[in-house]
Each structure stands twice: as C-alpha cells, then as structure tokens.
C-alpha cells in the first residue's frame, strides 16, 4: 500500500460559506457559519481563526470522534452491493478495532436504528441509523433548522438534478444534521461527492474538520450524466481534506478540473479481505457452479450498466472467429445481469449470468475463472480486481482504470492491460489471454500487503494528526484572544 501526501497552507477561513441571505429574515434562522452543535446556546464554542473544530468539543477522555457517512453493504445488513459501500464498511470495521483514542461512527441513510444510541454490529462497527419518530422529533424541536434544510434540499435538486426527489434529499440532510447534533464529532468523513454537497448545506457542518474519500471520478465519463461533472467540481470547491484511492484518481481531478488542494491531498489505496478471498481448487469450484471444465472462463463482476460495459464484452466476443468462441465461457455476476442472457450475440458463446450472489460465494466465482475481465469506461480503484488477484486469478483491465497506475497491477505478471474498452481492443486482449500463462500463487502474492487492517491504520493516523493539529491551533487562538 502506497501513501502519498501533499499539503497547502492556504487558510481554511478563506473558504467559509458566503454570508447574507434573505432567509436570515426568519426568526431564529440558523447561521451557516455557526457551529451546529452549539446553535441556540448563549455561550457558543470558543473558536480560533482559521480552525475547523473547537477545543471544548473533545470529550473529557480526549477521544477523537469521527462520524462517517456512507451506505451499508448487504452482508452487514444494508441494501448496497457497490464497491464503495464495502470499502467504507471495511474502513469503519478496521477503525472500530482501534487501540488508540478514536471512536468511529458510521451514519447510514439505508439502515433503521436509533439516532442517539448507535447500533453496534457483530463486527464492532457502530452504526447511526434513522427512524421516523426520531426524525419527526428532531424536526419538531428544530423548526428553523428544518425549514432551512427543506429549502436547501429543493435548491440541491434544482441545481444538480442528481436526485429528483427533494423529500428524500431532505430526509438525508435531516439525518446528517441530527447525527452531528447528537454525537458532537470532531471529524466528518464523507465517501462521495453528493454527500459532500449535502453536508455543505447543513448549518455549521462546514465548521467541522472534513475528510472526503474520493473513490471514483465520473464527471468525464460519457456514460454518465453531465450533471456529475458539476457535482464533482463543486464538491472539490467546498471540501477540505481529501483522500484518493489511487494516484490516477487524483491526477484526473487535477488535469480535468484544474483542481489545486486547499489543505491535504492524500493517496491511500483500498485494501482487500485476504482472509475471505483465498485460493481454492479451480476444478471443484467449477463443479459446484456448474461451469465447463474444458473452456477458458472470463468472469465480470459488477451491476449491469453502460459504465461497466457488459454489453461491450458480449459484442466483442461476437466478433471473434467461431472456433475461438467455442473455447470461451463468459460469466457475469451482479445486479440485473440476467438481462444479458436475452442478447447473447452468438449461439456458440456460452454465457452464465448470476444475480444476488452473497459475498461468501463470490470467492468461488473468482477461483473458478481463468481471468477477471473488466471493460469499465471509468474505475477509481476496482475492488473486484484486487479480490480476483487475492484468489490467484489474473485480471484483464483497460488502461482507463485508475488502478493500472498503481504498483499492484503489473502487465504480464498478474494482469493483461489493454488500451481502451473498445470492442476491438477487448478482442485483442482476449486473444492475448488465451495464449498467456500465469502462476496463481505469484498472482496472489502481488496483493499480500494490501490488508484492510493496514489501510485502517493509515486512516487512524490521518484522523489523529488532523485532530491534534486543529486542537493545537485552537489553543493558540485562545491564547491570542486572551492577550488582546
């Protein structure tokens, strides 16, 4: 795992939200620059100029509280199957086992629970969920804040059109505001651009320390709406500290948007669950999954979408000679991939589509395949690729995926890298794969140092360093005010 950090000394106070709005005419309307934890208090927190947290928000035990915002994966009781949700959960699980003074809470909009008392999962992750009664109580006790959030939710939907249901956006913002009010976090940890913009619209949230983990850049992907570019650009503008899952992800933002980091820009690559994704006997796995033993199996894991490119894979295989197609087998795993069975381009191509595959069975698919084939038009890190490598299965990946720029992908040793996810390029890569030979044990060794425990340890050091620097800056500000 490689960690690269850069910093900028530009003061944080220069990025405060603009003052002045007709909404201030309403009685007791919350001030966006005022701390949400202390709104309504006659004795607000002591703040030092240019800092993002207050000294009196650290509890008596000097325990740093980090509040993360993400979805919960299906395996943990949530509803998401995306790599982003699995990555966020793995980071939270590692930080929950921290031996130092750090408490990590994961706020999830897709989990019902208690706002005040986090639900502790079997893995040790503490989840802040939502309940109708809890949100109604918060709405009733904070009418001015709720009115502000309702207006900002409508403005968000009109500006970005990323989410067309303002009621859903309002409920998310209400949950985020209630979680901040109840748990008094020192650091907010966000896992995508839309949540960054939602938090920016919550009064006082921007006065906290923010850490945004950027998993993927999709603004320049022609398979995604153009509004994604506006969302990413504005998220970069309002964010503070950024973590990127690959060097390529950060380079895309710098070159595409001309972005210059305001504070820190750290590269922390994602990890892989080396205990779950292990090498198994390939023949036995194929027998259990009813896959042919005499064909070369190409596996693609991911929900059906234009970005993932499953249809491009089928179209490229259709262009191969019939004698070559008869030696191949395509296996698709993910949401809605069963629709691919109706568009198989050639009768001689064997295609298997599997939906709703639990994570404990996914390891069998990785081991049953000869290659994991990716045709994604954009990919930040690609956790399915490192999971495949951990099972000793090499990957076929386009150079457009950011993971190619990392040391983990080595063309000819554990991967076959092709230029772009076009039909012709995919066909050439498949022909190369049919002639190549890989040592499965050597393939697994290339990701041996990417355990999630190592990734969480780096996040723990980052959060601790940010909290210590903010507290020391606050103390210096208090001393300066006392001398005036």
N, C-alpha and C positions, 0 to 999 in steps of 0.2 A: 504494500500500500504506500502510495506516494502522497506527501502533503506539501503543498506549495502555498506560501502566504505572501501577500503584498499589502501595503497599508498606505493610507493617505492621511495627512494631518489636517485636512480641511475641517473646521469646527462643525460639530453636529448642530449647533444652534442656528446655523445659516440655512438649515433645511426644515425649519419649522413651518407648519401649515400657515397659509395666508390668513390674516385676521380680517374681520369685517364681513358681516353678512346680515341680510335683513332678518334672519331668524333670531338674532340677538334681541329683537324687539319683544319676543315672547318672554314672559316671566320665568325666571329660573332656568332659562335655556342653558345647557351645559357649554362650557368654554372648551373648544377643541384643544387649547393649549394647556388646559388644567388637568391635573392628574385624576384619572377615573377613580382610583382607589379612595381619594380624599374629596371627591366632589360633594358639595353640601356641607363640608366641615368648615368651621370658623378658623381652624388652625391648619392650613394646608402644609404639605411637606416642605421641608427646607430644601431648596434646590440650588445647586451651583451652576453658574452659567456654562453652557456647553456640555452638560452631562445629561444622560438619559434616564437615570434612576435616582432615587432619594436614599439617603443614608438610613432613615428610620424605616425603610421597607425591609431591610434584612432583619430576620427574627432574632430572638434572643440567643439562639444557638448558632448564629452566623451561618445558617443553612441557606444555600442558594436555591431558590425555587424557579424552575424552568417550566413554562406552560407551552406545550406543543400543540399544533393544530394540524390534524390530518384525518383521513378515513381509517377505519379499522378493517383489516383483511378478513376474508371469510373464515379462515382457520382459527381466528381469535374471537369469533362471534359477531363480526361485522358483515358487510354486504359487498365489499370490494374485492376484485381479483387482480387489480393493477399492480405492476411492479412498484409504483410509488407508495402504495399503501403498505406493501410488505417491507419496503425499505424503512419507512417511517416507524413501523412497529418494531422492526429489528433494532433500530437505534434506541427506541424507548425501552425495549427489553434489556439491552445492554446497560443503559444508564440507570435502570431501576435496581441493578445489582451493584451499583457504585459503592465503593468502600469509603469514599470521601464525602464531604458535606455537600451533597447535591441531591435535590428531590426533583424528579421529572414527572409531570402530569401530562396526559395526552387527552386533549379536548376533541371529541368526535361528534360530528353532527348526525351520524348514522347509527348511534347507539343510545338507547334509552337507559337512563340512570338518574343519579342524583347530582344536582349542581354543587351542593355543599360538601357532600361526602363522596369522594371518588371511589369507584368500584375497582377493587384490586383483583386482577385476573390471576389465574393459576401460575402464569409466567412471572408474576410480580409487577406487571405493568399496571399503573394506576390510571383509570380512565374516567374522565369527567364527561358524563353523558347529559342527555336532556330529558325533560318530562314536561307534559303540557301544563300541569299545575305549577311546576317551578317557573316556567317561562311566564305564565299568567301572573304569578305573584310578583316576579321581577318587573313586569310591565306595569302592574298596578302601583307598586311602590316607587317607581321611577317614571312618571308620566312624561316629564320634559325630555329626558334622555330617550325614551321610547319614541316620542314624536320625531325627534331629531334622526334617529336610526331609520324610521319608516321613510322619511323624506330622502335620506341618503341612499336607501335601498332602491327607491324608484329612480333616483339620479344615476345609480350604477347601471341599472338595466337599460336605461335610455342611452347612456354613453357607450357601453361596450356591446350590448346585445349578446353577451356570452351566456347569460342566464335570463330567460324571458319571463320568469315567474317572480315578480317582486316580493310576493308573500314568502316564498322560500328563502330569498336573499335576506329579507328582514328577520326571519326566524334564525338564520345563521348568525347575523350580526348581534341579535339579542342574546344568543347563547354565548358568543365570544365576550360580549360586554359583561354578562353575568359571571362568567368564569374568571375574568380579570378582577371584578369587584370582590368576589368571594375568596379567592386564593392569593391575591396580592403577589403575583410573580415578579421576580427580578428581571427575568429574560423571557421574551416571547420568541418561540421557534416556529417558523412557518415553512411549509413544504411545497408551495406552488404560488404562482403569480396572482391568480384570482383571490386567494385568501389574503395575500399581502395588501391588495387594494381594498378588500373589505375591512381589514383591521385599520387601515389608514383613515377610514371614515368613521371610526369609533372615537368619541371624545376622550382625549387623554392617552389613548393607546400609543400614539407616536412619541409620548414622553418616556416610554419604556425603552429598554435595550431590545433591539430586534436582531434576530439571526434568520435569514432566509436561505433555505437549501434549494438550489436550482437543479432539478433533476433532468430537465429537457428544454430545448429551445425549439419552439414550433412556429414562431412568427414568420419564418421564411419557407415553411413547408407549403407547397402549393395544394396539398391535400387537406389543409386546414383552413378555416375561415380567416378572412383578412383581419377580423377584429382581434385575433390572437396577437397580432403584431402590436396593436395599440395597448393591449393588456400588459404585454411584456415590457414595452417601453416605459409605460407609466409605473409599473412595479419597480423597475430599476431606479426610477427617479425618486420614489418615496422610500425605498428600502434603505437600510443602514449597513449592516454587516452581512456579507454573502458567503455561502459555501457552495462550491460547484462539485458535482460528482465526477467530473473529468476535465482535463485541460482543454479538450476540444469544445466543451460547452461554454467555458469562459471565453475562449477565442472567438466563438460565434457571436457572442454578445458584444465584444469589443469591436470586431470588424463590421458587424451588421448594424449596430446602433450607435457606434462611436462612443460607447459607454466608458466612463472613467470612474473607478471605485471611489466613493466618498470616504470610506473608512477601511475595513479589511475585506480582502477577497481571497478566500482560502479554498484550495482544491483538496477535498477528502473523498477519495474513491469509495464507492459502495463495497460491501463485503458479500460473502456467500456463506450459507449454513453448511459447513463442512461435515457436521455430524449427520445431517439429514441427507445430503446429496453425496452419495458414496458410489463406488464402483460395484456393480452386480454382474452376475453371469448373463451375458447377452442372449444366449440361446434360451435360457429359462424365462427371461423377460418377454421375449417374442412369443414364446409358447403361451404364457399367461394372457398376453394382449391379443392373441390370435393374429400375429403378423407373420408374413412369409420369412422363412429362414434362408431362402436362396436368392433374395433380392437385396439391392442396396437401398436402405431406408433413409429418407430425408425427413426430418422432423421440423415442424414450425410451431412454436408456442406463442399464442397471443390472440386477443379478441379480433374478430373479423372487422377489418377497416381498410380504407384506401391507404392509410399511412403504413400499416403493417405489410400490405402488398401480397396477401394470399392469392388473389386472383392473378397477379402478375406472375407468380410462381407457376400456377397451372397453365397460363398462356405460354410461358417459356418452355415448359415441358412438352407442350403440344407441338412445338417446333422442332423437337428432336426426332431423329430417324426412328422408325417403328421398332427396329431391332434393339435400339438403345432404350426406348421407353419400356419395353417388355422386361428389362432388367431392374427397373426402378419401382419404388413404392413411396408415395407421399403420405405423411401422417400430419394432420392438423389438430391441435389441441387449443381450445379457447371458446369464449362465448360466441354463439351464433355461427360457428364454423360448419355446422351441419348443412347450412345452405350451399356449401361448396359442392356437395355430392350431386346436386342437380345441374351443375355446369362443368362437369368433367369433360375436357375437350377431346379426349381420345379414349376409345374403348380398351386399348392395350395398356393404359396407365392405371395402376391400382392406387386407389385413394381411400384413406380412412380418416374420418372426422369424429372427434370426441369432444363433447361439452361436459361441463360440471365435473371435471377431474379433480379430486382432492389432492392436496399437496403431497400427502404420503404416497400416493400412487404416481405422481408426476415423475418421481425418480426412476420408476420402471420404464417410462417412455424415453427418458434421456438415455438409459442404458441399452434399450432395445434398438435405438437408432444408430446408424453409422455416422451421420452428420446432423447438426442442427443448422438449418438453412434460414437465413434472415434476408428479407427483401424490403426492409423498412426504409422509407424515404427520409426519416429523421429518428434518431435514437440518442438519448443523453448518455446512458451507460449500458443498458441492456442487461438486466439481471438474469434473464433466461440464458444468456450466453455464458456467463460465469457459472451458472448452475450446471449447464451442459458440460463445461470444461471440468467441473468438480467430479462429474460422473465418468470422466475419461473419454467423452465424446467430443471430437473436434468440431469447429464451427465454420460455416461458410457465410461470410459477412461482407457487406459493401463498405467501401471507404467512407461513405457518408455518415456512418455511425461513429459517434464521438469516441467510443471505446477503442477504436482502431488506433487512436493516437496515444493510448496508454501502453505501458510496458507489458501488460498482461496478454495482449494479442500479438502473436508472432507468426507471420505468414510462413507456412511450410513446417512449423513446429507444432502448433496447436490450432492453426486456422488456415483457411484459404480466403484471401482478401481479393475482392474484385472491384472494379472502378465505381460503378453506379448501379442502382437497382433497376436496370432496364432488361427487357426480355432477352436480348442478345447477350448481354453481359452475364446474366444468370445462367444461360445455356452453356457458355464457355466455362463458367465456374463449376458447373455440374460435371462437365466432361473432365476437367482437371481433378475433381474429387474422385471420380471413378478410377483414375489411374494412381492416385496418391495412396500412401501407406503411413499410418500414424501409430505410435506406441501409446496405448491408453494410459499406462502408468505415468509416462512422461507428460502427457497432456494434463493429468490431474495435478502433477507437481507444480505446474505453472501458476496455480491459484492457491497453493498451500499456505501462503502467508496472508490471505485475504479474509480471515475470520471476522465475524461481526464484533467480537469482543475487542479486537484491535481498533476497529472503526469507532466504536462507542468510547473507547479510552481517549481517542483524539478529540471527540466532541466534548468529553468531560473536561479535558484540559482547556479547550477553547472557551467553554462557558465559564470555567473558573477564572481564567485570565481576564475575560471581559468584565465579570462581576467585581473582581479585585480592582481593576483599573478604574471602573466607574465609582466605586466607593472611595478610593483614594482621591479622585478628582472632586467628589462631593465634599470630603473633609477639607480639602484645600480651599474650596469655595466658601465653606462655613467660616474658616479662619480669616479669609479675606473680608467677609462681611463683618465679622466681629471687630476687626481692626479699623473699620471705617468710622 
